[in-house]
Amino acid sequence: MGRPFPGPTPPGPGGFQQPGPGAVGTSGYPLQAGQFGGPIAGPQPCMPGAFPGAPAALAGPPQKKLDPDAIPSITQVIEDDRAQRGGQVFSTNLRGQVPPLVTTDFTAQDQGNASPRFIRCTTYSLPCTADLAKQCQVPLASIIKPFASLPKNETPLYVVNHGETGPIRCNRCKAYMCPYMQFIDGGRRYQCGFCNCVNEVPVFYFQHLDHMGRRMDFYERPELSLGSYEFIATMDYCKNNKPPNPPAYIFMIDVSYNNIKSGLVKLICDELKTLLEKLPRYEGVESSVIKVGFVTYNKILHFYNVKSALAQPQMMVVSDTAEMFVPLLDGFLVNYQDSRAVIYNLLDQIPDMFADTNESETVFAPVIQAGVEAFKAAECSGKLFIFHSSMPTAEAPGKLKNRDDKKLVNTEKEKTLFQPQKGVYEQLSKDCVAQGCCVDLFLFPSQYVDMATMADVPSHTGGSVYKYNNFQVETDGEHFLRDLRKDVQKSIGFDAIMRVRTSTGFRATDFFGAIYMNNTTDIEMAAVDCDKAVTVEFKHDDTLNEETGAFMQCAVLYTTISGQRRLRIHNLSLNCSSQLSELYKSCETDSLINFFAKSAYRAILNQPLKNVKDILVNQTAHMLACYRKNCASPSAASQLILPDAMKVFPVYMNSLMKTAPLVGSTELSTDDRAHQRLSVMAMGVEDTQLLLYPRLIPLVSEALPAPVRCSEERLADSGMFLLENGHSMFLWLGQASPPDLVQNIFNLPSLAHLQGHMVRPNLTALGSQFIKQIKVLSGSRYQMRRFPTLTIMKQRDKPEMLFRQFLVEDKGLHGGASYMDFLCYVHREIRQLLT
């Protein structure tokens, strides 16, 4: 940021201040005046180079250190919310209610607004005017996860069928019937809650109103009484006005030298024999109707005919990759149950067929093209599972060359490292979305593969990218298989188009996710699964009304796994206020940081990192200064005052600025940075929360301990700690770990017998009393999307650095401030803004 950190300021009375009279939800951490040498911004060692771009000289003489326990803690905020709201029922009957945190276990009960599992907001009270919004600079956004998984004790969405007439919609704005429609004129007409247009009620839908003006069938109709529900779509909502075919899954395996040699191809073939039994299907249906197909490839593509009537599978080869076509129609996409014997046969044969291959070159774009062509011919949507190892260098469309240049890091041109190569892949994304073809990519690279380009199609088609560097079957096999099983089995919708409508006064202006946009309103997704979220930003186009509040409706038109066209509707109502204090009281820090992560990760495609990070810090300071100026009671300038709902926002913001995509370091792999950038774009609130503040849990012999703060100061030589962020998982062993624990977990007499840093793919390899503990911590349903390999490391061993980069309250390994220093810096920025 180019500016040195603040030097010491004279001690003031105490640091964080308890809210005085009139202060709204101000965060108070009373500190004794003399205890730590003054307030937060008081004498405080600001370390050399602590902030990106800060000079390496110490700011001022060494000072007494402020007690880290005196500044807001995420683990404490999480624990407090759990104590207050954990295990309770959250009813969605009130407008603008702030839900429990994503880290709290609760039961949602839909009573007219969508559950927070489907929609979360950066604030649940919108400012009434654009001027107020501009003044506070708090982004107004929703994070929508339309297919979020619901726990067993919550009701699945009701499906409404209006037969031939289809769903009832407003004539003017096309919003779907929902709880915000006001019935008038004895029930013969209704006023739309979004555009205020008055519509006739169709004859078949007429119902009398009760003395409250509510329809008599209010509780019998999900679309009148619930926030989320589905409609069966009519032919008007289908391509070419005919019902869709069930989707298909094509498994496309790179059989080049590396994948054969590593044992990966055999591993995949063996796994598919059991995995295909578990294709997604609706409850009560005997077997899945999803069709399956198989392709292997290196420089050329091999298609397989696995028609049930055949005794042996037949291979057909396409070597002209420039003009891709599918050489067979009948027998390529089949019902797994019908063709099981032939498919088994094929999966047995593939590893042997290519056992002696020397071919190390691969193609990539023609593989995706082949999948799209197959879906076109079969007139269906579906998903490609591509298992690929290296940069596609063979002569073919989409051939890539190495453009990894570390000299670009920290220059104006660094952004080019994140930009996909234009041309072939851009067109492929378009074709995939038009056909409803989602691409999931499993990458097994041993060197640079140009992730920014290879992951471009998956990231525009609702797909996922999984990356296993230097893959070895022994250590990484189980990790990969767990990811694959989850990926194949998860609930999903295909060929989806989503629209977000709002009531008058504000509108959706920007969208972030694994999506494709052809115009400014339609969010197109070749597929959307239970983990994918779309972050939507809103802007004012008029004044909002405090009495009526603000409404939003998210509608997703999609094809189910059984080939039925449906509309999934999520509605949410928010408060509006002309008091900024209401907005700050209703903020949700976890949602805010999701929005900031996505907007920063998009911005680095077009701007230098330094600009992007400057904007992040400036906006953080601006939001907090506005609160201080307009909502908090007067106090000494030397005190840092934070709104209660945002008191840990600086921890998350500082952590975000230390993530790989935003750190200009030549030590970081360009592919890893690009991968993280793209992964985050599709994440929901729970995923970004855990990524930016990992769980660090002391392992003790008794009950489950609470997580501790992510800082080296919390580690003890005599302890063992588990760290988990949804993508990586470490077990850190203090040098003085008790021998009985070591014996219990590793079956070894002492740590000295443990070789280097070990990767143990299997938790059951750990001693019995800890298996349960680790499984409870790492397997909790909501907190675990991926299944990382557990890496074990000893204190002061060299690989320990890997682990330390996740201690996000400390200084970054590759530059970046500690939380304490960042708070110092932000406080100084706030004071400058206020003077």
C-alpha positions in Angstrom: 0.0 0.0 0.0 3.1 2.1 -0.1 2.5 3.8 3.3 4.4 3.0 6.5 2.4 1.8 9.4 1.3 4.3 12.1 3.8 5.0 14.7 2.8 5.1 18.4 0.1 7.6 19.5 -0.2 8.8 23.0 -2.1 6.4 25.3 -5.7 7.2 25.6 -8.2 5.8 28.1 -8.7 2.1 27.3 -9.0 0.6 23.8 -12.3 -0.9 22.6 -15.0 0.9 24.3 -18.3 -0.3 25.7 -21.2 1.3 23.9 -22.1 4.5 25.6 -25.7 5.7 25.7 -27.0 6.1 22.2 -24.4 3.9 20.6 -25.9 1.1 18.6 -24.5 -2.4 18.9 -21.0 -1.0 19.3 -18.4 -3.6 20.1 -16.9 -3.1 23.5 -13.7 -4.6 24.8 -12.9 -2.6 28.0 -9.1 -2.5 28.5 -7.5 -1.1 31.7 -5.8 2.1 30.8 -2.3 1.2 32.0 -2.5 -2.5 31.3 -1.3 -2.7 27.7 0.2 0.7 27.3 -2.9 2.4 26.0 -5.6 1.9 23.4 -5.5 -0.2 20.2 -3.9 2.5 18.2 -1.6 3.3 21.1 2.0 2.3 21.4 2.2 -0.9 19.3 5.2 -2.4 17.6 4.5 -2.3 13.9 6.8 -4.8 12.4 9.0 -4.3 9.3 7.3 -4.9 6.0 4.2 -5.9 7.9 1.9 -4.5 5.3 2.1 -5.2 1.6 4.4 -2.5 0.4 5.3 -1.1 3.9 8.9 -0.1 4.2 11.1 -2.4 6.2 12.0 0.1 8.9 10.4 -0.2 12.3 7.9 2.5 12.9 9.1 4.2 16.1 10.9 2.7 19.0 10.0 -0.8 20.4 6.8 -0.6 22.4 4.9 -2.7 24.9 2.8 -5.2 23.1 -1.0 -5.0 23.2 -2.7 -8.1 24.6 -4.0 -10.1 21.6 -6.8 -11.4 23.8 -8.1 -7.8 24.0 -9.0 -7.5 20.3 -12.1 -9.1 18.7 -11.8 -12.9 18.2 -13.6 -14.9 15.5 -13.6 -18.1 17.6 -15.3 -16.1 20.4 -17.9 -14.6 18.1 -18.7 -18.1 16.7 -18.9 -19.6 20.2 -21.2 -16.8 21.4 -23.6 -17.2 18.5 -23.6 -21.0 19.1 -24.4 -20.5 22.8 -27.2 -18.0 22.0 -28.8 -19.6 18.9 -27.4 -23.1 18.5 -29.9 -25.9 18.3 -32.8 -23.5 18.0 -35.5 -23.2 15.4 -35.1 -20.1 13.1 -38.5 -19.2 11.7 -38.5 -17.1 8.6 -41.9 -15.3 9.3 -40.4 -11.9 10.0 -39.0 -9.5 7.4 -35.4 -8.5 7.7 -34.4 -11.0 10.4 -30.7 -11.7 10.8 -30.2 -15.5 10.8 -27.7 -17.4 13.0 -24.1 -17.5 11.7 -23.2 -20.2 9.1 -21.0 -21.8 11.8 -24.0 -22.3 14.1 -26.2 -25.5 14.0 -29.8 -24.5 13.8 -33.1 -25.7 12.2 -34.7 -23.4 9.6 -38.5 -23.3 9.4 -39.9 -21.7 6.2 -42.7 -19.4 7.1 -42.8 -17.1 4.1 -39.1 -16.2 3.4 -36.4 -18.4 2.0 -34.2 -20.2 4.5 -30.7 -18.7 5.0 -29.4 -22.0 3.6 -30.6 -20.7 0.2 -30.1 -17.0 0.6 -27.9 -14.9 2.9 -27.4 -11.1 2.6 -24.6 -8.7 3.5 -27.2 -6.7 5.4 -30.9 -7.5 6.2 -31.8 -3.8 6.4 -31.2 -1.8 3.2 -30.6 2.0 3.3 -33.6 3.8 1.9 -31.6 6.0 -0.5 -28.6 5.7 -2.9 -27.0 8.5 -1.0 -27.0 6.6 2.3 -25.6 3.6 0.5 -22.9 5.7 -0.9 -22.1 7.3 2.4 -21.6 4.0 4.3 -20.1 2.0 1.3 -21.4 -1.3 2.8 -22.0 -3.5 -0.3 -25.7 -4.6 -0.7 -25.6 -8.2 -1.9 -27.1 -11.6 -1.6 -25.4 -14.9 -1.8 -27.8 -17.4 -3.3 -27.3 -21.1 -3.2 -30.5 -22.3 -5.1 -29.9 -26.0 -4.6 -28.4 -26.0 -1.1 -28.7 -29.3 0.7 -31.1 -29.4 3.6 -30.5 -31.4 6.8 -32.8 -34.4 7.4 -35.0 -32.6 9.9 -36.0 -29.8 7.4 -38.8 -30.2 4.9 -37.8 -30.6 1.3 -39.3 -28.1 -1.2 -43.0 -28.7 -2.1 -43.7 -29.1 -5.8 -46.7 -27.2 -7.2 -48.4 -28.4 -10.3 -50.9 -26.0 -12.1 -51.3 -28.4 -15.0 -51.6 -27.0 -18.5 -51.8 -23.4 -17.4 -48.4 -23.4 -15.7 -47.3 -21.1 -12.9 -49.2 -17.9 -12.3 -47.1 -14.8 -13.0 -47.4 -11.0 -13.0 -48.4 -9.7 -16.5 -46.0 -6.8 -16.3 -42.7 -7.9 -14.5 -43.2 -11.7 -14.9 -42.6 -12.4 -11.1 -44.0 -15.7 -10.0 -46.9 -16.1 -7.5 -45.5 -15.7 -4.0 -46.3 -14.5 -0.4 -45.7 -10.9 -1.5 -48.7 -10.7 -3.8 -51.7 -8.8 -2.3 -55.1 -10.1 -3.1 -57.8 -7.5 -3.5 -61.4 -7.0 -4.9 -62.7 -10.0 -2.9 -59.9 -12.2 -4.3 -60.6 -11.6 -8.0 -57.4 -9.6 -8.5 -54.0 -9.3 -7.0 -51.4 -6.6 -6.8 -47.8 -7.6 -7.6 -45.4 -7.0 -4.7 -42.6 -6.3 -7.1 -43.9 -3.9 -9.7 -47.4 -3.0 -8.1 -49.2 -4.0 -11.3 -52.8 -5.2 -10.6 -53.5 -8.6 -12.3 -56.7 -10.6 -12.8 -56.8 -13.9 -10.9 -57.4 -16.8 -13.3 -60.8 -18.5 -12.8 -59.3 -21.9 -11.7 -57.2 -20.1 -9.1 -60.0 -18.0 -7.5 -60.5 -18.2 -3.7 -62.4 -16.1 -1.3 -60.6 -13.9 1.3 -61.0 -14.1 5.0 -61.7 -11.1 7.3 -57.9 -10.3 7.3 -57.9 -10.1 3.5 -56.0 -13.4 3.2 -57.1 -16.2 0.9 -58.9 -19.1 2.6 -56.5 -21.6 1.1 -53.4 -19.7 2.3 -51.9 -22.6 4.2 -52.7 -25.2 1.6 -50.7 -23.4 -1.2 -46.9 -23.4 -0.8 -46.6 -20.5 -3.2 -48.7 -18.3 -0.9 -47.3 -19.3 2.5 -43.7 -20.3 1.9 -40.5 -18.6 0.9 -39.2 -21.5 -1.3 -41.1 -24.0 -3.5 -41.0 -25.4 -7.0 -43.4 -25.3 -10.0 -43.7 -28.0 -12.6 -42.9 -26.1 -15.9 -45.1 -26.4 -19.0 -43.9 -27.0 -22.6 -43.5 -23.2 -23.0 -40.5 -23.5 -20.7 -38.8 -26.3 -22.7 -36.4 -26.1 -25.6 -38.3 -26.4 -28.9 -41.5 -26.8 -26.9 -40.9 -30.5 -26.2 -40.1 -32.2 -22.9 -36.4 -32.7 -22.2 -34.6 -36.1 -22.2 -33.0 -37.2 -18.9 -29.4 -35.9 -18.6 -26.2 -38.0 -19.3 -22.8 -38.3 -17.7 -19.7 -38.9 -19.9 -16.5 -40.1 -18.3 -13.5 -39.0 -20.3 -10.2 -40.5 -19.3 -6.7 -39.3 -20.4 -4.8 -42.5 -21.0 -1.4 -40.8 -21.7 1.8 -42.3 -20.3 1.7 -40.4 -17.0 -1.8 -41.5 -16.0 -1.2 -45.1 -16.9 2.2 -45.2 -15.1 0.9 -43.6 -11.9 -1.9 -46.2 -11.7 -4.6 -43.5 -12.0 -6.4 -45.0 -15.0 -6.8 -48.4 -13.2 -7.9 -46.6 -10.0 -10.7 -44.7 -11.9 -11.9 -47.8 -13.8 -12.1 -49.8 -10.6 -14.0 -47.1 -8.8 -16.5 -46.5 -11.6 -17.7 -50.1 -11.3 -19.2 -49.4 -7.9 -19.8 -45.6 -8.3 -22.1 -46.0 -11.3 -24.5 -47.9 -9.0 -25.0 -44.7 -7.1 -25.9 -42.1 -9.8 -28.3 -39.5 -8.4 -32.0 -40.5 -8.5 -35.1 -39.4 -6.7 -36.2 -41.1 -3.5 -38.5 -44.0 -4.2 -37.2 -44.5 -7.7 -35.5 -47.8 -8.2 -32.6 -46.7 -10.4 -31.2 -43.6 -11.9 -32.4 -42.6 -15.4 -29.1 -40.8 -16.1 -27.4 -42.2 -19.2 -23.6 -42.9 -19.2 -20.9 -42.9 -21.8 -17.1 -43.5 -22.0 -14.3 -41.9 -23.9 -10.5 -42.4 -23.5 -8.0 -40.1 -25.2 -4.4 -38.9 -25.6 -3.7 -37.3 -29.0 -6.7 -39.0 -30.4 -10.1 -39.9 -29.0 -11.6 -43.4 -28.5 -15.3 -43.7 -28.2 -16.9 -46.9 -26.8 -20.1 -48.7 -27.9 -21.5 -50.3 -24.8 -24.9 -51.3 -26.1 -26.5 -53.9 -23.9 -26.9 -56.4 -26.7 -23.1 -56.6 -27.3 -20.9 -59.3 -25.9 -17.8 -57.1 -25.9 -17.5 -53.3 -26.0 -16.5 -51.8 -29.4 -13.9 -49.0 -29.7 -14.2 -46.3 -32.4 -11.3 -43.9 -33.0 -11.5 -40.3 -34.1 -8.0 -39.0 -35.0 -9.0 -35.8 -36.8 -9.3 -33.6 -33.7 -9.8 -30.4 -35.8 -13.3 -31.5 -37.0 -14.7 -33.2 -33.9 -17.7 -35.5 -34.3 -19.2 -38.5 -32.4 -18.7 -41.7 -34.5 -21.7 -43.5 -33.1 -25.1 -42.5 -31.9 -26.6 -45.8 -30.9 -24.8 -47.5 -28.0 -22.6 -44.5 -26.8 -25.0 -43.2 -24.2 -26.7 -46.1 -22.4 -28.6 -46.9 -19.3 -26.1 -48.2 -16.8 -28.4 -51.0 -15.4 -29.1 -52.3 -18.9 -25.5 -52.3 -20.1 -23.8 -53.2 -16.8 -22.1 -56.3 -18.0 -20.6 -54.6 -21.1 -19.5 -51.6 -19.1 -17.8 -53.9 -16.5 -16.0 -55.5 -19.3 -14.8 -52.2 -20.7 -13.6 -50.9 -17.4 -11.6 -54.1 -16.9 -10.0 -53.7 -20.4 -9.1 -50.0 -20.5 -6.0 -50.2 -18.2 -4.7 -53.2 -20.1 -5.4 -51.8 -23.5 -3.1 -48.8 -22.9 -0.6 -50.5 -20.6 2.3 -50.2 -23.0 1.6 -46.7 -24.2 4.4 -44.2 -24.8 2.1 -41.4 -25.8 2.7 -38.4 -23.5 1.0 -35.7 -25.5 -2.7 -34.8 -25.0 -5.5 -32.8 -26.5 -8.1 -31.1 -24.4 -10.6 -28.7 -26.2 -11.6 -31.5 -28.7 -12.5 -33.7 -25.7 -15.0 -31.1 -24.4 -16.2 -30.6 -28.0 -16.9 -34.3 -28.3 -19.0 -34.2 -25.2 -21.1 -31.3 -26.5 -21.6 -33.0 -29.8 -22.7 -36.2 -28.0 -25.3 -34.3 -26.0 -26.5 -32.5 -29.1 -27.0 -35.8 -31.0 -28.9 -37.3 -28.0 -30.8 -34.0 -27.4 -30.0 -34.0 -23.7 -28.0 -32.0 -21.2 -25.5 -33.5 -18.8 -22.0 -33.5 -17.3 -18.5 -34.4 -18.6 -16.1 -35.8 -16.0 -12.7 -35.2 -17.4 -9.6 -36.8 -15.8 -6.6 -35.1 -17.3 -2.9 -34.8 -16.5 -0.9 -32.3 -18.5 -0.9 -29.2 -20.6 -2.6 -30.0 -24.0 0.4 -29.6 -26.4 -0.6 -31.9 -29.2 -1.5 -30.2 -32.5 -5.2 -29.6 -32.2 -7.7 -26.8 -31.5 -7.1 -25.4 -28.0 -3.4 -26.3 -28.0 -1.6 -24.4 -25.1 1.9 -23.2 -24.6 3.7 -22.4 -21.4 3.1 -18.8 -20.5 4.0 -18.9 -16.8 6.3 -16.0 -16.3 7.4 -15.1 -12.7 8.9 -11.8 -14.0 5.3 -10.6 -14.4 4.5 -10.9 -10.6 4.1 -7.5 -9.0 4.0 -5.7 -12.4 1.1 -4.2 -14.4 1.1 -7.3 -16.5 0.5 -9.8 -13.6 -3.2 -9.8 -14.4 -2.4 -11.7 -17.7 -1.4 -14.8 -15.5 -5.1 -15.0 -14.4 -6.6 -14.3 -17.8 -7.7 -17.3 -19.9 -6.4 -17.5 -23.5 -9.1 -16.3 -25.7 -10.6 -18.0 -28.8 -11.3 -21.7 -28.8 -12.2 -22.0 -25.1 -14.4 -18.9 -25.1 -16.4 -20.4 -27.9 -16.5 -23.8 -26.1 -18.0 -22.2 -23.0 -20.7 -20.7 -25.1 -21.5 -24.1 -26.9 -21.5 -25.9 -23.5 -24.0 -23.5 -21.9 -26.3 -23.6 -25.0 -26.4 -27.4 -24.8 -26.6 -27.6 -20.9 -23.2 -29.4 -20.9 -21.4 -28.9 -17.5 -17.7 -29.8 -17.3 -16.0 -31.1 -14.2 -12.2 -31.3 -14.4 -10.0 -33.6 -12.3 -6.4 -32.5 -12.9 -3.3 -34.4 -12.0 -0.5 -32.1 -13.0 3.2 -32.5 -12.2 4.0 -29.1 -13.6 2.4 -25.9 -15.0 -0.8 -26.6 -17.0 -2.2 -23.1 -17.6 -5.0 -23.5 -15.1 -6.4 -20.1 -15.9 -7.3 -21.4 -19.4 -8.0 -25.1 -18.7 -10.4 -24.2 -15.9 -12.2 -21.6 -18.0 -14.9 -23.9 -19.4 -15.7 -25.5 -16.0 -15.9 -22.1 -14.4 -18.5 -20.9 -16.9 -20.6 -24.1 -16.9 -21.4 -24.6 -13.2 -18.5 -27.1 -13.1 -15.8 -27.8 -10.5 -12.1 -28.2 -10.8 -10.2 -30.6 -8.6 -6.4 -30.5 -8.6 -4.0 -33.1 -7.2 -0.4 -31.9 -7.6 2.2 -34.7 -8.2 -0.5 -37.3 -7.7 0.5 -40.7 -6.1 -2.1 -43.4 -5.8 -0.8 -44.5 -2.3 -1.0 -41.1 -0.7 -3.6 -39.2 -2.7 -5.8 -42.0 -4.1 -8.3 -42.0 -1.3 -8.6 -38.2 -1.3 -9.3 -38.2 -5.1 -11.9 -41.0 -4.8 -13.8 -39.3 -2.0 -14.0 -36.1 -4.1 -15.1 -38.1 -7.1 -17.8 -40.0 -5.2 -19.2 -36.8 -3.8 -19.1 -35.1 -7.2 -20.9 -37.9 -9.0 -23.6 -38.3 -6.3 -24.5 -34.7 -5.4 -27.9 -33.3 -6.1 -27.9 -31.2 -9.3 -30.0 -29.4 -11.9 -29.2 -29.0 -15.6 -29.6 -26.5 -18.4 -30.5 -23.8 -15.9 -31.4 -20.2 -16.3 -31.7 -18.0 -13.2 -33.2 -14.5 -12.8 -33.3 -12.3 -9.8 -36.3 -9.9 -9.6 -36.6 -7.1 -7.1 -39.3 -4.8 -5.9 -39.2 -1.1 -7.1 -36.3 1.0 -5.8 -33.4 -1.3 -6.3 -32.2 -3.9 -8.8 -29.6 -6.6 -9.3 -26.6 -5.1 -11.2 -23.7 -7.6 -10.9 -23.3 -11.4 -10.6 -20.4 -13.6 -9.5 -20.3 -17.4 -9.8 -19.6 -20.4 -12.0 -22.0 -18.8 -14.5 -22.3 -17.5 -18.1 -24.0 -14.3 -18.9 -25.2 -13.4 -22.4 -27.1 -10.3 -21.4 -27.4 -8.3 -18.2 -30.2 -10.2 -16.5 -30.1 -13.9 -17.4 -27.7 -16.0 -15.4 -27.1 -19.2 -17.4 -25.7 -22.3 -15.9 -25.2 -25.5 -17.8 -25.7 -27.1 -14.4 -26.1 -26.0 -10.8 -25.4 -28.3 -7.8 -25.9 -28.1 -4.1 -22.5 -26.4 -3.4 -22.6 -23.7 -6.0 -23.5 -20.1 -5.0 -24.2 -17.0 -7.0 -23.3 -13.7 -5.4 -25.6 -10.9 -6.6 -25.0 -7.2 -6.0 -27.8 -4.7 -5.8 -27.9 -0.9 -6.5 -30.6 1.7 -5.9 -32.5 3.1 -8.8 -35.0 5.0 -6.6 -35.9 5.5 -2.9 -37.0 2.5 -0.8 -39.9 2.6 1.5 -39.4 1.8 5.2 -43.0 0.6 5.6 -43.2 -1.8 2.7 -39.5 -3.0 2.9 -37.8 -4.6 -0.1 -38.5 -7.9 -1.9 -36.4 -10.2 -4.0 -37.3 -13.3 -5.9 -34.8 -15.7 -7.4 -36.3 -18.0 -10.0 -34.3 -21.0 -11.5 -35.7 -22.8 -14.5 -33.9 -26.2 -14.8 -34.1 -29.9 -15.8 -34.2 -32.4 -13.0 -32.0 -35.6 -12.9 -35.1 -37.4 -14.1 -35.6 -35.1 -17.1 -38.5 -33.0 -15.8 -38.5 -29.2 -16.4 -39.1 -27.3 -13.2 -39.0 -23.8 -11.7 -37.4 -23.4 -8.3 -38.4 -20.1 -6.5 -36.8 -18.5 -3.5 -38.3 -15.3 -2.0 -36.8 -13.0 0.6 -38.0 -9.7 2.2 -35.7 -7.2 3.8 -36.2 -4.2 5.9 -35.4 -0.7 4.7 -34.2 2.1 6.9 -33.1 5.7 6.8 -31.0 5.1 9.9 -27.5 3.8 9.1 -27.4 2.3 12.6 -30.1 -0.2 11.5 -28.0 -1.2 8.5 -24.9 -1.8 10.6 -26.9 -3.7 13.2 -28.3 -6.0 10.5 -24.9 -6.7 8.8 -23.6 -10.2 8.3 -19.8 -10.3 8.3 -19.5 -13.8 6.7 -21.6 -12.6 3.7 -19.7 -9.4 3.4 -16.4 -11.2 3.1 -17.8 -13.6 0.5 -18.8 -10.5 -1.6 -15.4 -8.8 -1.1 -13.5 -12.0 -2.0 -15.4 -12.5 -5.2 -15.3 -8.8 -6.3 -11.5 -8.6 -5.5 -10.8 -11.9 -7.4 -12.7 -10.6 -10.4 -10.9 -7.2 -10.2 -7.4 -8.8 -10.5 -8.2 -9.8 -14.0 -8.2 -6.1 -15.0 -6.2 -4.2 -12.4 -2.8 -4.5 -10.6 -2.9 -6.3 -7.3 -1.8 -3.2 -5.5 -4.8 -1.2 -6.7 -7.2 -4.0 -5.7 -5.7 -4.3 -2.2 -5.7 -0.5 -1.7 -9.4 -0.5 -2.6 -10.1 -3.2 -0.1 -8.4 -1.4 2.8 -9.9 1.9 1.8 -13.4 0.5 1.8 -12.9 -1.3 5.1 -11.7 2.0 6.7 -14.6 3.9 5.0 -17.3 1.5 6.3 -15.9 1.6 9.8 -15.4 5.4 9.8 -18.9 6.0 8.6 -20.2 3.9 11.6 -18.0 5.8 14.0 -19.1 9.1 12.7 -22.8 8.5 12.4 -23.7 5.7 14.8 -21.3 5.6 17.8 -21.4 7.9 20.8 -18.6 10.4 21.0 -15.2 9.2 22.4 -11.5 9.8 22.2 -10.0 9.7 18.7 -7.4 7.2 19.9 -10.1 4.6 20.5 -11.1 2.1 17.8 -14.8 1.6 17.7 -16.4 -1.2 15.7 -20.1 -2.1 15.0 -20.9 -5.3 16.9 -22.0 -7.2 13.8 -18.8 -6.3 12.0 -16.2 -6.4 14.8 -14.3 -9.3 13.3 -14.6 -8.0 9.7 -10.9 -6.8 9.8 -9.7 -10.3 10.6 -11.4 -11.7 7.5 -10.3 -8.8 5.4 -6.7 -9.1 6.4 -6.9 -12.9 5.8 -8.4 -12.3 2.3 -5.5 -10.0 1.4 -3.0 -12.7 2.3 -4.6 -15.4 0.1 -2.5 -16.7 -2.8 -4.4 -14.8 -5.6 -3.8 -11.4 -3.9 -0.2 -12.0 -2.7 2.4 -11.0 -5.3 5.0 -13.6 -4.5 7.2 -15.5 -7.0 7.3 -18.4 -4.6 3.6 -19.2 -5.2 2.6 -21.4 -8.1 0.7 -19.5 -10.8 -1.7 -22.5 -11.3 -2.5 -22.7 -7.6 -3.3 -19.0 -7.5 -5.5 -19.3 -10.6 -7.2 -22.4 -9.1 -8.0 -20.7 -5.8 -9.3 -17.6 -7.7 -11.8 -19.7 -9.7 -12.8 -21.9 -6.8 -13.8 -19.0 -4.6 -16.0 -17.5 -7.4 -18.5 -20.3 -6.9 -18.4 -20.6 -3.2 -21.2 -20.1 -0.7 -20.9 -18.2 2.6 -19.9 -21.3 4.7 -17.0 -22.1 2.3 -15.5 -18.7 2.2 -15.8 -18.4 6.0 -13.8 -21.5 6.6 -11.3 -20.8 3.9 -10.5 -17.4 5.3 -10.5 -18.5 9.0 -9.6 -22.1 9.3 -10.5 -24.2 12.3 -7.6 -24.8 14.7 -8.5 -27.4 17.2 -6.4 -28.7 20.1 -6.6 -32.5 20.3 -7.0 -33.6 23.9 -7.9 -36.9 25.5 -11.3 -35.8 26.8 -14.4 -34.3 25.1 -14.3 -32.2 22.0 -12.4 -29.0 22.7 -13.5 -25.7 21.2 -11.4 -24.3 18.3 -8.7 -21.7 19.3 -7.5 -18.6 17.4 -5.5 -19.1 14.3 -2.2 -17.9 15.6 1.2 -19.4 16.6 0.7 -18.0 20.1 -2.1 -20.6 20.6 0.1 -23.6 19.8 1.7 -25.4 22.7 4.9 -27.5 22.5 3.1 -30.2 24.5 0.0 -30.2 22.3 -1.4 -31.7 19.1 -3.5 -29.4 16.9 -5.8 -30.2 13.9 -6.2 -27.4 11.3 -8.8 -27.6 8.6 -10.1 -25.0 6.0 -12.2 -27.2 3.7 -9.3 -27.7 1.2 -6.3 -28.6 3.4 -6.1 -30.5 6.7 -3.0 -30.7 9.0 -2.2 -32.5 12.2 0.5 -30.5 14.0 2.5 -32.2 16.6 4.3 -30.2 19.3 7.8 -31.3 20.2 6.8 -32.2 23.7 3.7 -34.2 22.6 2.9 -36.6 25.5 4.3 -40.1 24.6 1.1 -41.8 25.6 -0.8 -39.7 23.0 1.9 -40.5 20.3 1.6 -44.2 21.2 -2.2 -44.0 21.0 -2.3 -42.3 17.6 0.7 -43.6 15.7 1.5 -46.7 17.6 5.0 -45.4 18.1 6.9 -44.9 21.3 7.8 -41.2 20.6 7.8 -38.5 18.0 11.4 -39.2 17.1 10.2 -42.4 15.5 7.9 -40.5 13.1 9.5 -40.0 9.7 9.6 -36.4 8.4 6.2 -35.0 7.4 3.9 -37.9 6.6 0.8 -37.8 4.5 -1.8 -40.2 5.8 -4.7 -40.5 3.5 -6.7 -42.5 6.0 -8.0 -41.2 9.3 -8.6 -44.8 10.5 -4.8 -45.1 10.6 -5.0 -42.9 13.7 -5.4 -44.3 17.2 -8.9 -45.3 18.2 -9.8 -42.6 20.7 -8.9 -39.9 18.2 -10.6 -41.3 15.2 -13.9 -40.3 16.5 -12.7 -36.8 17.5 -11.1 -36.1 14.2 -14.1 -37.4 12.3 -16.5 -35.3 14.2 -14.3 -32.2 13.6 -13.7 -32.9 9.9 -16.8 -34.6 8.9 -19.5 -32.3 10.2 -22.0 -32.1 7.4 -22.2 -28.4 6.9 -18.5 -27.6 7.3 -17.0 -30.1 4.9 -17.3 -29.8 1.1 -14.1 -31.5 0.1 -12.2 -34.3 1.7 -8.6 -33.2 2.0 -5.7 -35.5 2.7 -4.5 -35.3 6.3 -0.9 -34.0 6.4 1.0 -34.7 9.6 3.8 -32.4 10.6 6.1 -32.0 13.5 7.0 -28.7 15.2 10.1 -27.1 13.7 10.4 -29.5 10.8 10.9 -27.7 7.5 7.4 -28.6 6.0 5.9 -26.9 9.1 5.9 -23.7 6.9 3.1 -25.2 4.9 1.0 -25.3 8.0 2.0 -21.8 9.3 0.5 -20.1 6.2 -2.9 -21.0 7.5 -2.4 -19.2 10.9 -4.2 -16.2 9.5 -3.8 -13.9 12.5 0.0 -14.0 12.2 2.1 -12.2 9.6 1.9 -13.8 6.1 4.7 -16.0 4.9 4.7 -14.3 1.6 4.1 -10.8 2.9 1.0 -9.4 4.6 0.3 -8.0 8.0 -0.6 -9.7 11.2 -4.2 -9.1 12.4 -2.9 -6.8 15.1 -0.8 -4.7 12.7 -3.7 -4.6 10.2 -6.1 -3.3 12.9 -3.5 -0.6 13.7 -3.3 0.4 10.1 -7.0 0.5 9.5 -7.5 2.5 12.7 -5.0 5.1 11.4 -6.9 5.2 8.1 -10.2 5.7 9.9 -8.7 8.6 11.9 -7.5 10.2 8.8 -10.9 9.9 7.2 -12.6 11.4 10.3 -10.2 14.4 10.4 
